[in-house]
Amino acid sequence: MSPSHLFNRLAKWASRAAGRPLGFVLALAVVLAWILTGPLFGFSDTWQLVINTGTTIVTFLMVFLIQNSQNRDTEAIQLKLDELIRATRGAHNALLDLEELEERELDAFRARYVALARHARERDDEETDRGTPEVNDLG
């Protein structure tokens, strides 16, 4: 098993576990245990350092897990959107894989769609573009 595959499996498992009620309950239990031990350790600097260090380490690691999950989810959504564009009659296949374009190329596409939307809103007749042709043809 490759390190990348192992990390992906670990990231999926950890993000699912952290996002479940039991993950929250365990984190809450750790904080409560820390609070309850305060008087035992005289609310010392070391006692405070324990929670600060622990939460910093967990936060640092969670950033990577969250980013991995978000990257995976975003990629899946982009692929699904690409398939919808590809499968929709009248859709522009040039819009497939837009997320890979440079910023200036995206700006050019965006400007065209902003102009189309403005033109559609300015039209004052019954032919305004409100809805999809496939749905409007059924009624």
Buried (B, 14 or more C-beta within 10 A) or exposed (E): EEEEEEEBEEBBEBBEEBEEEEBEEEEEEBEEEBEEEEEEEEEEEEBEEBBEEEBEEEEEEEEEBBEBBEEBEEEEEBEEBBEEBEEEEEEEEEEBEBEEEEEEEEEEBEEEEEEEEEEEEEEEEEEEEEEEEEEEEEE
